[in-house]
Amino acid sequence: MTENQYSDKFEKLESSILNERLCFFYPSLQTKKGTDYSKSALVGIRAAISRHLTSPPYNRNVNLMKDNAFMTSNHVITGMIKTLKRAGKDVTVHKKPVAEGDIQRLYSSGVFNTDSPATLQNKVFWDLMLNFGRRSQEGLNSLTKSSFGKFKDDRDHTYYKMTYNEANKTHHGIDSHENRQEVRMYEKSGDENCPVASFDFYVSKLSPKCNALFQQPLLYPKPNCWYANQAMGKNKLSQMMPRISNEAGLSYRYTNHCIKATVGTGLKRAGVDDLTIMSVTGHRNIKSLESYVAGPSDAQRRALSSTLQGVATASNSNESVSKGPSCQVSNHVSTISRNPLSDMSIFTNATITGGTFTINLVSKDLPDSPCNMPSTSTAIDKFN
């Protein structure tokens, strides 16, 4: 806004004035490289501004996407999106879920081992992101040792859950309806990869002088303390999954956000209904969830390809069978005075006058094949 000679203090502007400012602001948006933002980025920026206005300390009762007061600025956004489409730039790339083979490689490569500070932290990070459907690095640097509490359910099964309603992009942490969304991370008794056991062990090795849940791993850990009295920075936390992907030699360099896509896709493929999935991912509507559910997995795509190749193979095989073996057929054309059909009972007492007929004669003593007998084309003058 300052580029258009407007003040960047827009939070308390009247809706009509804010709408006018946004009409100038949206078209001026460009990436650091000087390129146009994608459709999803433009929509996301508008939503972020709206959240900023409705969140503390402003708490304004406005909606930039739906209020009539912002119709003009929304038309500007719509026009920009249409321009992107005409230029072929409207390419939305959703976050890719971690492939099944790569998940197996995560556990077999050693990056989730619990015998060193860095790999133990990798596993705890993965477990929390996966079981709680967390979004990217959002809120990771704010987590503390007391952010998760340990409980038992009615069957005496142990689990962890968050001890408070966390404020994030979708939930402000103050909505009374959010107490319905209680995500749990259950133990896997007897499993060496049990997330509860790993979390317990991880917390026991944290520095008592630092309250942050994610602390810097020590290069030379002590028996009872594996982490430094220093919290991990936001940037380092944002690169956790990309770094783990490289260290494990995965087929793709996944981001933190890819884990949330793994949650949505994995639950959907397992047959879990949308509302239950949303209780884990935190989405407020099904439409938003759709971008987190990927199409067929690599295994399913391989099966589809194999099936299609089988169809093609079967088609070629049937074509070969229909053509049959190569054989020579003699064509004998003759003019005869005797009725050649007189010995066939189906033509008894029949009168045939004129015409040309092609007759395939097959001997009963020979296998049924189109190559058994020659085909005789007979010119018939007249039969009585």
Summary of the structure (lengths in Angstrom):
residues: 384
radius of gyration: 36.3
end to end distance: 104.7
largest distance: 118.2
contacts: 937
relative contact order: 0.08
helix: 43%
strand: 12%
